[in-house]
């Protein structure tokens, strides 16, 4: 100090005061820093958590973007399919309208059948009984034919015993079948033709005339395909007034080939009566 001039001393003092002020400011900053250090650590931890969450959300966003792209592709495919189905729907409208009308008609038919069938069943059963009586001889034990609500047909005797539970002969089964066909035709009121192959082949003599007389008195065309041992002799004479046409089917074999020809005539007219 002794060697310094007054201005130099002033400068040193100014420098000292400035250093003291700076020191005081630094001490204040240290004290403030020491006060906020715990908060800084907490904020640092929160910042780290936020960064981790941001990273997770970024990955999740990438996944959702990929899923959204896939969903968009599927939506496009669905829209294409929808457009195709819409076009098909528009094209199908006339058919759908016809189908709707057909469904209504079918429903009406079902209701009509549900109401009509029970009465028709009774009528068929009675017509079968009448036809069976006309074809069968008196020794037959069938008293009547009945059809139950489940459409089971029964041949009942006087004691209401179903004879179909017993073994019927081939002739009895044929009479039963012909009675059923005759009854359906009679009840329907439709005169459709009937073709009977070997009509007497399984019948005994007692049944033959009854079956023939029943068939020829039907109100529509009946075609009998007979062998030379069936509708011949007395059986032919029995129905001859009702016969409109007679044809003879002649079979010939030429080596391994067979041929049938049809010409006017009949067995007895050609001397072939079996």
Secondary structure, DSSP 8 states (H G I E B T S, - for coil): -TTS-HHHHHHHHHHHHHHHHHHHHHHHHHHHHHHHHHHHHHHHHHHHHHHHHHHHHHHHHHHHHHHHHHHHHHHHHHHHHHHHHHHHHHHHHHHHHHHHHHHHHHHHHHHHHHHHHHHHHHHHHHHHHHHHHHHS-TT----EEEE-TT--EEEE-TT--BGGGS---HHHHHHHHHHHHHHHHHHHT----EEEESTTTT--HHHHHHHHHHHHTSSS-EEEE--TTSS-THHHHHHGGG----EEEEEEEETTEEEEEEEE--TGGGT---
